[in-house]
Amino acid sequence: IEKLQNEGFTAEELNTYRTQARERRRKAMDMDSVWMSLIAHHVRWGWDLDAMDEKYNQLLDGFDEKIAHEQLKKLFPLDHYVQVTLFPKKEKAD
């Protein structure tokens, strides 16, 4: 996280994210619950159902290196995290 805080994301990393996000959404659209949820949200907020895919792609395409870096710094401040160390479980002596 510290490296990303200092250097930010590359265009290649964000393009990989966009590709993966589109693929995850495409697979999720095969599930009825996803469709029902999307339709419910669009109806509730008065959004255009016909523009659903177009809006999603606009959001992904507009998510650039600068926005990603700003959000990373906002959501993962370096002075506000916990380091956790995992140790193997000790076996009980018989």
N, CA, C and O atoms as CSV, one atom per row, in Angstrom:
chain,resi,resn,atom,element,x,y,z
A,1,ILE,N,N,0.838,-1.187,0.000
A,1,ILE,CA,C,0.000,0.000,0.000
A,1,ILE,C,C,0.878,1.245,0.000
A,1,ILE,O,O,0.579,2.223,-0.685
A,2,GLU,N,N,1.952,1.206,0.761
A,2,GLU,CA,C,2.830,2.373,0.822
A,2,GLU,C,C,3.422,2.697,-0.555
A,2,GLU,O,O,3.510,3.864,-0.937
A,3,LYS,N,N,3.822,1.670,-1.290
A,3,LYS,CA,C,4.371,1.883,-2.626
A,3,LYS,C,C,3.329,2.541,-3.527
A,3,LYS,O,O,3.642,3.485,-4.252
A,4,LEU,N,N,2.096,2.046,-3.483
A,4,LEU,CA,C,1.035,2.637,-4.291
A,4,LEU,C,C,0.722,4.061,-3.850
A,4,LEU,O,O,0.429,4.925,-4.677
A,5,GLN,N,N,0.787,4.306,-2.525
A,5,GLN,CA,C,0.563,5.663,-2.007
A,5,GLN,C,C,1.575,6.630,-2.614
A,5,GLN,O,O,1.224,7.753,-2.977
A,6,ASN,N,N,2.811,6.204,-2.721
A,6,ASN,CA,C,3.879,7.072,-3.201
A,6,ASN,C,C,3.925,7.163,-4.725
A,6,ASN,O,O,4.147,8.240,-5.279
A,7,GLU,N,N,3.717,6.038,-5.396
A,7,GLU,CA,C,3.891,6.000,-6.842
A,7,GLU,C,C,2.580,6.026,-7.626
A,7,GLU,O,O,2.564,6.427,-8.790
A,8,GLY,N,N,1.495,5.608,-7.005
A,8,GLY,CA,C,0.224,5.538,-7.715
A,8,GLY,C,C,0.153,4.316,-8.614
A,8,GLY,O,O,1.018,3.441,-8.570
A,9,PHE,N,N,-0.886,4.269,-9.423
A,9,PHE,CA,C,-1.120,3.158,-10.328
A,9,PHE,C,C,-0.598,3.514,-11.717
A,9,PHE,O,O,-0.559,4.683,-12.100
A,10,THR,N,N,-0.203,2.499,-12.454
A,10,THR,CA,C,0.192,2.718,-13.839
A,10,THR,C,C,-1.044,2.591,-14.728
A,10,THR,O,O,-2.062,2.036,-14.316
A,11,ALA,N,N,-0.944,3.106,-15.932
A,11,ALA,CA,C,-2.044,2.975,-16.889
A,11,ALA,C,C,-2.314,1.505,-17.191
A,11,ALA,O,O,-3.463,1.101,-17.365
A,12,GLU,N,N,-1.252,0.711,-17.252
A,12,GLU,CA,C,-1.410,-0.724,-17.510
A,12,GLU,C,C,-2.187,-1.415,-16.388
A,12,GLU,O,O,-3.044,-2.257,-16.654
A,13,GLU,N,N,-1.888,-1.062,-15.138
A,13,GLU,CA,C,-2.608,-1.654,-14.004
A,13,GLU,C,C,-4.088,-1.293,-14.049
A,13,GLU,O,O,-4.943,-2.140,-13.790
A,14,LEU,N,N,-4.391,-0.049,-14.375
A,14,LEU,CA,C,-5.796,0.352,-14.453
A,14,LEU,C,C,-6.505,-0.290,-15.635
A,14,LEU,O,O,-7.684,-0.626,-15.530
A,15,ASN,N,N,-5.822,-0.465,-16.744
A,15,ASN,CA,C,-6.433,-1.158,-17.878
A,15,ASN,C,C,-6.724,-2.613,-17.532
A,15,ASN,O,O,-7.756,-3.152,-17.931
A,16,THR,N,N,-5.819,-3.250,-16.789
A,16,THR,CA,C,-6.062,-4.618,-16.324
A,16,THR,C,C,-7.281,-4.658,-15.418
A,16,THR,O,O,-8.119,-5.551,-15.536
A,17,TYR,N,N,-7.380,-3.679,-14.504
A,17,TYR,CA,C,-8.546,-3.603,-13.615
A,17,TYR,C,C,-9.829,-3.450,-14.421
A,17,TYR,O,O,-10.811,-4.144,-14.161
A,18,ARG,N,N,-9.828,-2.544,-15.399
A,18,ARG,CA,C,-11.031,-2.315,-16.207
A,18,ARG,C,C,-11.455,-3.603,-16.932
A,18,ARG,O,O,-12.636,-3.949,-16.964
A,19,THR,N,N,-10.492,-4.288,-17.501
A,19,THR,CA,C,-10.783,-5.538,-18.213
A,19,THR,C,C,-11.382,-6.561,-17.264
A,19,THR,O,O,-12.372,-7.213,-17.594
A,20,GLN,N,N,-10.787,-6.704,-16.089
A,20,GLN,CA,C,-11.286,-7.673,-15.104
A,20,GLN,C,C,-12.670,-7.271,-14.596
A,20,GLN,O,O,-13.530,-8.131,-14.404
A,21,ALA,N,N,-12.892,-5.982,-14.378
A,21,ALA,CA,C,-14.188,-5.507,-13.883
A,21,ALA,C,C,-15.284,-5.784,-14.911
A,21,ALA,O,O,-16.379,-6.220,-14.555
A,22,ARG,N,N,-14.988,-5.533,-16.174
A,22,ARG,CA,C,-15.977,-5.811,-17.220
A,22,ARG,C,C,-16.284,-7.304,-17.316
A,22,ARG,O,O,-17.433,-7.694,-17.521
A,23,GLU,N,N,-15.262,-8.128,-17.169
A,23,GLU,CA,C,-15.463,-9.578,-17.229
A,23,GLU,C,C,-16.279,-10.069,-16.029
A,23,GLU,O,O,-17.173,-10.901,-16.181
A,24,ARG,N,N,-15.968,-9.548,-14.835
A,24,ARG,CA,C,-16.746,-9.924,-13.643
A,24,ARG,C,C,-18.211,-9.516,-13.807
A,24,ARG,O,O,-19.114,-10.275,-13.453
A,25,ARG,N,N,-18.441,-8.335,-14.336
A,25,ARG,CA,C,-19.817,-7.864,-14.532
A,25,ARG,C,C,-20.532,-8.736,-15.565
A,25,ARG,O,O,-21.693,-9.098,-15.380
A,26,ARG,N,N,-19.830,-9.072,-16.656
A,26,ARG,CA,C,-20.440,-9.916,-17.683
A,26,ARG,C,C,-20.874,-11.253,-17.092
A,26,ARG,O,O,-21.969,-11.732,-17.386
A,27,LYS,N,N,-20.026,-11.861,-16.260
A,27,LYS,CA,C,-20.364,-13.140,-15.624
A,27,LYS,C,C,-21.492,-12.971,-14.615
A,27,LYS,O,O,-22.366,-13.831,-14.505
A,28,ALA,N,N,-21.472,-11.864,-13.880
A,28,ALA,CA,C,-22.507,-11.626,-12.877
A,28,ALA,C,C,-23.877,-11.440,-13.526
A,28,ALA,O,O,-24.902,-11.767,-12.928
A,29,MET,N,N,-23.889,-10.914,-14.751
A,29,MET,CA,C,-25.160,-10.673,-15.433
A,29,MET,C,C,-25.879,-11.969,-15.782
A,29,MET,O,O,-27.058,-11.948,-16.135
A,30,ASP,N,N,-25.186,-13.084,-15.688
A,30,ASP,CA,C,-25.821,-14.377,-15.927
A,30,ASP,C,C,-26.677,-14.820,-14.740
A,30,ASP,O,O,-27.411,-15.803,-14.840
A,31,MET,N,N,-26.589,-14.113,-13.636
A,31,MET,CA,C,-27.330,-14.487,-12.426
A,31,MET,C,C,-28.568,-13.592,-12.287
A,31,MET,O,O,-28.477,-12.371,-12.416
A,32,ASP,N,N,-29.708,-14.203,-12.026
A,32,ASP,CA,C,-30.959,-13.457,-11.905
A,32,ASP,C,C,-30.910,-12.414,-10.791
A,32,ASP,O,O,-31.469,-11.326,-10.932
A,33,SER,N,N,-30.242,-12.746,-9.684
A,33,SER,CA,C,-30.218,-11.817,-8.550
A,33,SER,C,C,-29.513,-10.512,-8.903
A,33,SER,O,O,-29.887,-9.452,-8.401
A,34,VAL,N,N,-28.505,-10.577,-9.754
A,34,VAL,CA,C,-27.797,-9.371,-10.177
A,34,VAL,C,C,-28.721,-8.495,-11.006
A,34,VAL,O,O,-28.798,-7.285,-10.796
A,35,TRP,N,N,-29.422,-9.111,-11.948
A,35,TRP,CA,C,-30.363,-8.355,-12.773
A,35,TRP,C,C,-31.440,-7.704,-11.921
A,35,TRP,O,O,-31.752,-6.527,-12.101
A,36,MET,N,N,-32.003,-8.460,-11.001
A,36,MET,CA,C,-33.065,-7.914,-10.151
A,36,MET,C,C,-32.557,-6.736,-9.338
A,36,MET,O,O,-33.254,-5.731,-9.198
A,37,SER,N,N,-31.353,-6.852,-8.803
A,37,SER,CA,C,-30.772,-5.776,-8.021
A,37,SER,C,C,-30.525,-4.540,-8.875
A,37,SER,O,O,-30.861,-3.428,-8.470
A,38,LEU,N,N,-29.939,-4.729,-10.058
A,38,LEU,CA,C,-29.687,-3.594,-10.946
A,38,LEU,C,C,-30.980,-2.893,-11.352
A,38,LEU,O,O,-31.058,-1.664,-11.328
A,39,ILE,N,N,-31.976,-3.660,-11.718
A,39,ILE,CA,C,-33.253,-3.068,-12.126
A,39,ILE,C,C,-33.887,-2.327,-10.959
A,39,ILE,O,O,-34.402,-1.222,-11.135
A,40,ALA,N,N,-33.857,-2.922,-9.765
A,40,ALA,CA,C,-34.436,-2.273,-8.593
A,40,ALA,C,C,-33.753,-0.937,-8.298
A,40,ALA,O,O,-34.422,0.054,-8.008
A,41,HIS,N,N,-32.427,-0.912,-8.372
A,41,HIS,CA,C,-31.705,0.337,-8.118
A,41,HIS,C,C,-32.021,1.394,-9.177
A,41,HIS,O,O,-32.224,2.564,-8.853
A,42,HIS,N,N,-32.060,0.982,-10.419
A,42,HIS,CA,C,-32.342,1.941,-11.488
A,42,HIS,C,C,-33.754,2.511,-11.356
A,42,HIS,O,O,-33.959,3.710,-11.541
A,43,VAL,N,N,-34.720,1.663,-11.040
A,43,VAL,CA,C,-36.094,2.140,-10.872
A,43,VAL,C,C,-36.193,3.048,-9.647
A,43,VAL,O,O,-36.813,4.110,-9.706
A,44,ARG,N,N,-35.581,2.628,-8.540
A,44,ARG,CA,C,-35.635,3.407,-7.302
A,44,ARG,C,C,-35.062,4.815,-7.495
A,44,ARG,O,O,-35.625,5.786,-6.990
A,45,TRP,N,N,-33.959,4.928,-8.215
A,45,TRP,CA,C,-33.302,6.223,-8.375
A,45,TRP,C,C,-33.715,6.956,-9.651
A,45,TRP,O,O,-33.219,8.049,-9.924
A,46,GLY,N,N,-34.610,6.368,-10.425
A,46,GLY,CA,C,-35.088,7.023,-11.634
A,46,GLY,C,C,-34.069,7.047,-12.754
A,46,GLY,O,O,-34.110,7.929,-13.612
A,47,TRP,N,N,-33.156,6.092,-12.756
A,47,TRP,CA,C,-32.118,6.027,-13.787
A,47,TRP,C,C,-32.665,5.312,-15.018
A,47,TRP,O,O,-33.573,4.486,-14.920
A,48,ASP,N,N,-32.114,5.632,-16.150
A,48,ASP,CA,C,-32.509,5.062,-17.424
A,48,ASP,C,C,-31.987,3.624,-17.543
A,48,ASP,O,O,-30.778,3.391,-17.545
A,49,LEU,N,N,-32.911,2.669,-17.643
A,49,LEU,CA,C,-32.507,1.262,-17.764
A,49,LEU,C,C,-31.754,0.988,-19.059
A,49,LEU,O,O,-30.869,0.134,-19.091
A,50,ASP,N,N,-32.095,1.701,-20.121
A,50,ASP,CA,C,-31.442,1.469,-21.408
A,50,ASP,C,C,-29.982,1.915,-21.408
A,50,ASP,O,O,-29.201,1.468,-22.248
A,51,ALA,N,N,-29.605,2.792,-20.473
A,51,ALA,CA,C,-28.244,3.324,-20.440
A,51,ALA,C,C,-27.360,2.613,-19.416
A,51,ALA,O,O,-26.255,3.068,-19.121
A,52,MET,N,N,-27.849,1.500,-18.879
A,52,MET,CA,C,-27.140,0.792,-17.816
A,52,MET,C,C,-25.698,0.438,-18.209
A,52,MET,O,O,-24.762,0.767,-17.481
A,53,ASP,N,N,-25.524,-0.211,-19.319
A,53,ASP,CA,C,-24.183,-0.625,-19.752
A,53,ASP,C,C,-23.326,0.576,-20.135
A,53,ASP,O,O,-22.136,0.626,-19.824
A,54,GLU,N,N,-23.930,1.528,-20.803
A,54,GLU,CA,C,-23.189,2.720,-21.217
A,54,GLU,C,C,-22.644,3.479,-20.003
A,54,GLU,O,O,-21.488,3.904,-20.010
A,55,LYS,N,N,-23.454,3.650,-18.976
A,55,LYS,CA,C,-23.020,4.355,-17.760
A,55,LYS,C,C,-21.902,3.599,-17.056
A,55,LYS,O,O,-20.940,4.205,-16.584
A,56,TYR,N,N,-22.027,2.280,-16.986
A,56,TYR,CA,C,-20.999,1.470,-16.339
A,56,TYR,C,C,-19.657,1.645,-17.054
A,56,TYR,O,O,-18.623,1.830,-16.412
A,57,ASN,N,N,-19.685,1.584,-18.372
A,57,ASN,CA,C,-18.456,1.739,-19.146
A,57,ASN,C,C,-17.894,3.153,-19.031
A,57,ASN,O,O,-16.675,3.325,-18.997
A,58,GLN,N,N,-18.750,4.159,-18.970
A,58,GLN,CA,C,-18.281,5.534,-18.782
A,58,GLN,C,C,-17.574,5.693,-17.438
A,58,GLN,O,O,-16.539,6.351,-17.343
A,59,LEU,N,N,-18.144,5.084,-16.407
A,59,LEU,CA,C,-17.514,5.153,-15.080
A,59,LEU,C,C,-16.143,4.486,-15.090
A,59,LEU,O,O,-15.175,5.044,-14.574
A,60,LEU,N,N,-16.061,3.300,-15.675
A,60,LEU,CA,C,-14.778,2.597,-15.735
A,60,LEU,C,C,-13.756,3.372,-16.558
A,60,LEU,O,O,-12.602,3.505,-16.151
A,61,ASP,N,N,-14.172,3.881,-17.705
A,61,ASP,CA,C,-13.243,4.600,-18.575
A,61,ASP,C,C,-12.786,5.916,-17.947
A,61,ASP,O,O,-11.676,6.377,-18.213
A,62,GLY,N,N,-13.629,6.517,-17.122
A,62,GLY,CA,C,-13.280,7.781,-16.476
A,62,GLY,C,C,-12.406,7.621,-15.244
A,62,GLY,O,O,-11.888,8.603,-14.712
A,63,PHE,N,N,-12.243,6.397,-14.795
A,63,PHE,CA,C,-11.432,6.117,-13.607
A,63,PHE,C,C,-9.970,6.068,-14.028
A,63,PHE,O,O,-9.462,5.021,-14.430
A,64,ASP,N,N,-9.292,7.224,-13.930
A,64,ASP,CA,C,-7.915,7.320,-14.410
A,64,ASP,C,C,-6.908,7.224,-13.266
A,64,ASP,O,O,-7.287,7.045,-12.108
A,65,GLU,N,N,-5.624,7.344,-13.600
A,65,GLU,CA,C,-4.547,7.196,-12.622
A,65,GLU,C,C,-4.671,8.215,-11.487
A,65,GLU,O,O,-4.440,7.882,-10.324
A,66,LYS,N,N,-5.032,9.449,-11.821
A,66,LYS,CA,C,-5.138,10.502,-10.813
A,66,LYS,C,C,-6.259,10.199,-9.814
A,66,LYS,O,O,-6.059,10.297,-8.604
A,67,ILE,N,N,-7.425,9.834,-10.320
A,67,ILE,CA,C,-8.561,9.515,-9.448
A,67,ILE,C,C,-8.235,8.300,-8.583
A,67,ILE,O,O,-8.519,8.298,-7.385
A,68,ALA,N,N,-7.639,7.267,-9.182
A,68,ALA,CA,C,-7.286,6.060,-8.430
A,68,ALA,C,C,-6.313,6.398,-7.306
A,68,ALA,O,O,-6.459,5.902,-6.189
A,69,HIS,N,N,-5.328,7.235,-7.593
A,69,HIS,CA,C,-4.334,7.606,-6.589
A,69,HIS,C,C,-4.967,8.418,-5.464
A,69,HIS,O,O,-4.663,8.189,-4.293
A,70,GLU,N,N,-5.837,9.359,-5.801
A,70,GLU,CA,C,-6.534,10.159,-4.789
A,70,GLU,C,C,-7.398,9.279,-3.887
A,70,GLU,O,O,-7.401,9.452,-2.668
A,71,GLN,N,N,-8.129,8.339,-4.482
A,71,GLN,CA,C,-8.990,7.454,-3.704
A,71,GLN,C,C,-8.175,6.523,-2.809
A,71,GLN,O,O,-8.564,6.253,-1.672
A,72,LEU,N,N,-7.058,6.040,-3.315
A,72,LEU,CA,C,-6.190,5.182,-2.513
A,72,LEU,C,C,-5.700,5.926,-1.278
A,72,LEU,O,O,-5.730,5.384,-0.173
A,73,LYS,N,N,-5.249,7.165,-1.459
A,73,LYS,CA,C,-4.761,7.944,-0.315
A,73,LYS,C,C,-5.884,8.238,0.670
A,73,LYS,O,O,-5.658,8.259,1.880
A,74,LYS,N,N,-7.085,8.463,0.165
A,74,LYS,CA,C,-8.230,8.760,1.027
A,74,LYS,C,C,-8.686,7.526,1.810
A,74,LYS,O,O,-8.951,7.606,3.009
A,75,LEU,N,N,-8.775,6.389,1.124
A,75,LEU,CA,C,-9.328,5.182,1.744
A,75,LEU,C,C,-8.322,4.371,2.553
A,75,LEU,O,O,-8.712,3.616,3.444
A,76,PHE,N,N,-7.025,4.520,2.251
A,76,PHE,CA,C,-5.991,3.757,2.944
A,76,PHE,C,C,-4.876,4.668,3.449
A,76,PHE,O,O,-3.743,4.577,2.978
A,77,PRO,N,N,-5.186,5.544,4.403
A,77,PRO,CA,C,-4.131,6.425,4.922
A,77,PRO,C,C,-3.049,5.610,5.624
A,77,PRO,O,O,-3.348,4.669,6.359
A,78,LEU,N,N,-1.800,5.976,5.392
A,78,LEU,CA,C,-0.684,5.198,5.935
A,78,LEU,C,C,-0.585,5.278,7.453
A,78,LEU,O,O,0.029,4.410,8.074
A,79,ASP,N,N,-1.170,6.287,8.050
A,79,ASP,CA,C,-1.093,6.414,9.504
A,79,ASP,C,C,-2.293,5.766,10.209
A,79,ASP,O,O,-2.516,5.998,11.398
A,80,HIS,N,N,-3.059,4.961,9.479
A,80,HIS,CA,C,-4.269,4.389,10.065
A,80,HIS,C,C,-4.462,2.945,9.597
A,80,HIS,O,O,-5.416,2.633,8.884
A,81,TYR,N,N,-3.552,2.082,10.006
A,81,TYR,CA,C,-3.696,0.672,9.665
A,81,TYR,C,C,-3.070,-0.180,10.759
A,81,TYR,O,O,-2.340,0.316,11.618
A,82,VAL,N,N,-3.370,-1.456,10.708
A,82,VAL,CA,C,-2.881,-2.407,11.699
A,82,VAL,C,C,-2.080,-3.478,10.970
A,82,VAL,O,O,-2.486,-3.960,9.913
A,83,GLN,N,N,-0.959,-3.839,11.535
A,83,GLN,CA,C,-0.174,-4.937,10.965
A,83,GLN,C,C,-0.502,-6.193,11.746
A,83,GLN,O,O,-0.474,-6.195,12.977
A,84,VAL,N,N,-0.812,-7.250,11.034
A,84,VAL,CA,C,-1.181,-8.520,11.651
A,84,VAL,C,C,-0.151,-9.571,11.252
A,84,VAL,O,O,0.229,-9.683,10.086
A,85,THR,N,N,0.287,-10.328,12.235
A,85,THR,CA,C,1.228,-11.418,11.981
A,85,THR,C,C,0.555,-12.727,12.354
A,85,THR,O,O,0.058,-12.872,13.471
A,86,LEU,N,N,0.533,-13.671,11.442
A,86,LEU,CA,C,-0.078,-14.968,11.703
A,86,LEU,C,C,1.009,-15.983,12.040
A,86,LEU,O,O,2.041,-16.057,11.374
A,87,PHE,N,N,0.758,-16.749,13.074
A,87,PHE,CA,C,1.672,-17.803,13.474
A,87,PHE,C,C,0.967,-19.141,13.322
A,87,PHE,O,O,-0.253,-19.214,13.469
A,88,PRO,N,N,1.710,-20.195,13.031
A,88,PRO,CA,C,1.075,-21.510,12.913
A,88,PRO,C,C,0.471,-21.932,14.250
A,88,PRO,O,O,0.981,-21.595,15.319
A,89,LYS,N,N,-0.614,-22.668,14.160
A,89,LYS,CA,C,-1.280,-23.158,15.356
A,89,LYS,C,C,-0.381,-24.177,16.058
A,89,LYS,O,O,0.148,-25.087,15.419
A,90,LYS,N,N,-0.212,-24.024,17.357
A,90,LYS,CA,C,0.609,-24.967,18.114
A,90,LYS,C,C,-0.205,-26.203,18.428
A,90,LYS,O,O,-1.348,-26.122,18.877
A,91,GLU,N,N,0.395,-27.330,18.187
A,91,GLU,CA,C,-0.255,-28.601,18.467
A,91,GLU,C,C,-0.179,-28.870,19.968
A,91,GLU,O,O,0.827,-28.580,20.615
A,92,LYS,N,N,-1.260,-29.430,20.506
A,92,LYS,CA,C,-1.277,-29.763,21.929
A,92,LYS,C,C,-0.456,-31.035,22.155
A,92,LYS,O,O,-0.502,-31.982,21.370
A,93,ALA,N,N,0.279,-31.019,23.236
A,93,ALA,CA,C,1.067,-32.213,23.608
A,93,ALA,C,C,0.109,-33.291,24.133
A,93,ALA,O,O,-0.840,-32.977,24.851
A,94,ASP,N,N,0.348,-34.537,23.785
A,94,ASP,CA,C,-0.500,-35.650,24.239
A,94,ASP,C,C,-0.199,-36.052,25.651
A,94,ASP,O,O,-0.826,-36.971,26.178
